[in-house]
Amino acid sequence: MTDHSNRKTSLRTRVAQALHFVEGDTGAVVPAIQPAATYARDENYDIRKPYFYRRDGNQATCHAEAIIAELEGAADSLLFASGMSAATAVIEHLPTGAHVVAPRVMYHGVLHQLQTYAKNGRITLSDYTAGDHDELAAAVAAQKTALVWIETPNNPNWEVTDIAAAAKIAHDAGAKLIADCTGTPPNITRALDFGADISFHSATKYLNGHSDITAGVLSVRETGDFWSEIELIRKLQGTVLHSFDAWMLIRGMRTLFLRVDKCCANAMAVAKHFDGHKHIEVVHYPGLPSDPGHAIAKVQTDGQFGGMMSIVVKGTEQNAIDVARFCEVFYPATSLGGVESLIEHRKTVSGEGFPVHPRLLRLSIGIEDADDLIYDLEQALSRAMS
Ligand SMILES: *Cc1c(COP(=O)(O)O)cnc(C)c1O
């Protein structure tokens, strides 16, 4: 007989079952939501671990963190009320004057936050061209660096950064590497395995997948003083994820693998269809063999490449805006990683002064029928260009 005693179920199975959750008292296969803001002490007047007050965390949030830690292969994960509050906690924990190296163009909210801290004299900031490892290395070497920030794939042009190479650059300089891999969730990209010290995801996006909460998560291979500091920032700023939202996140993550499989397959179909199209100047999608980041992305995304892409349309800026306006299946909305496909004219959304191509449309490809998505873009393009 085969010995099955050491067989571990796959991540797919464990995530679909929220780590084989069964409630002790009732046998419920779905966790209850505990909304308490405060918890009574026990008969000895001791605090009942692990919860004390809302800002310390709660059961549903810890459950969601355990699922993400499993996905990431992490020692620990911490969930915040948004991706931005998670990112801010990392920036906030840096000592005054710390040198941070980050992409010149990246997710606009994080960039704005880094620039604000730099303007206020809290940190010093150097930049590099996303995906350019030589420029990254030069920026890190130019002065004593505390933190290297990479985003891969990188908004909104989806440049790919080699996480292992960036980790080496950071570690050789005594710096930590944070990898924002929101565009490719941890079921396809495990940044810690490639050497990142902190893996960061806006869980608003693929992890939740239903565009109905905001959440952010940090995961680490090793805990320690810096991790305790970040947890303390979360507590004192009151940015822990709410139990209701954690419950929604747990429900969303049960279908993470299925959703992401379909998003990736759809994105590949859309990218191939519009690559070389008469109305399209370029398709930025690491899944295309011609894309400069293709080879690294293939390794880093388990061959799946993700559901995010951008297209630069020919013609005028107004033509590009019209394509977004004329779509009937794609929603003209910001955000990404949901089951529904979204299209947005990045320049309108990120505002004047942000370096983005004026004819760039960012597409978040959902789980709909791929032909419907292709047809929708075709009709919007021909209407906009006529
Ligand atoms: C959305 C996003 C964030 C910010 O997350 P929120 O949950 O919106 O606060 C950070 N980085 C990337 C790449 C994102 O897409």
The ligand as a Gaussian input file, in Angstrom:
#p B3LYP/6-31G(d) Opt

LIG

0 1
 C       -3.811000      49.574000      -5.694000
 C       -2.351000      49.521000      -5.540000
 C       -1.715000      49.993000      -4.389000
 C       -2.485000      50.676000      -3.265000
 O       -3.431000      49.839000      -2.679000
 P       -4.843000      50.343000      -2.102000
 O       -5.443000      49.074000      -1.590000
 O       -5.615000      50.977000      -3.220000
 O       -4.554000      51.332000      -1.010000
 C       -0.349000      49.871000      -4.306000
 N        0.381000      49.318000      -5.305000
 C       -0.193000      48.872000      -6.425000
 C        0.658000      48.286000      -7.499000
 C       -1.581000      48.950000      -6.583000
 O       -2.143000      48.504000      -7.717000

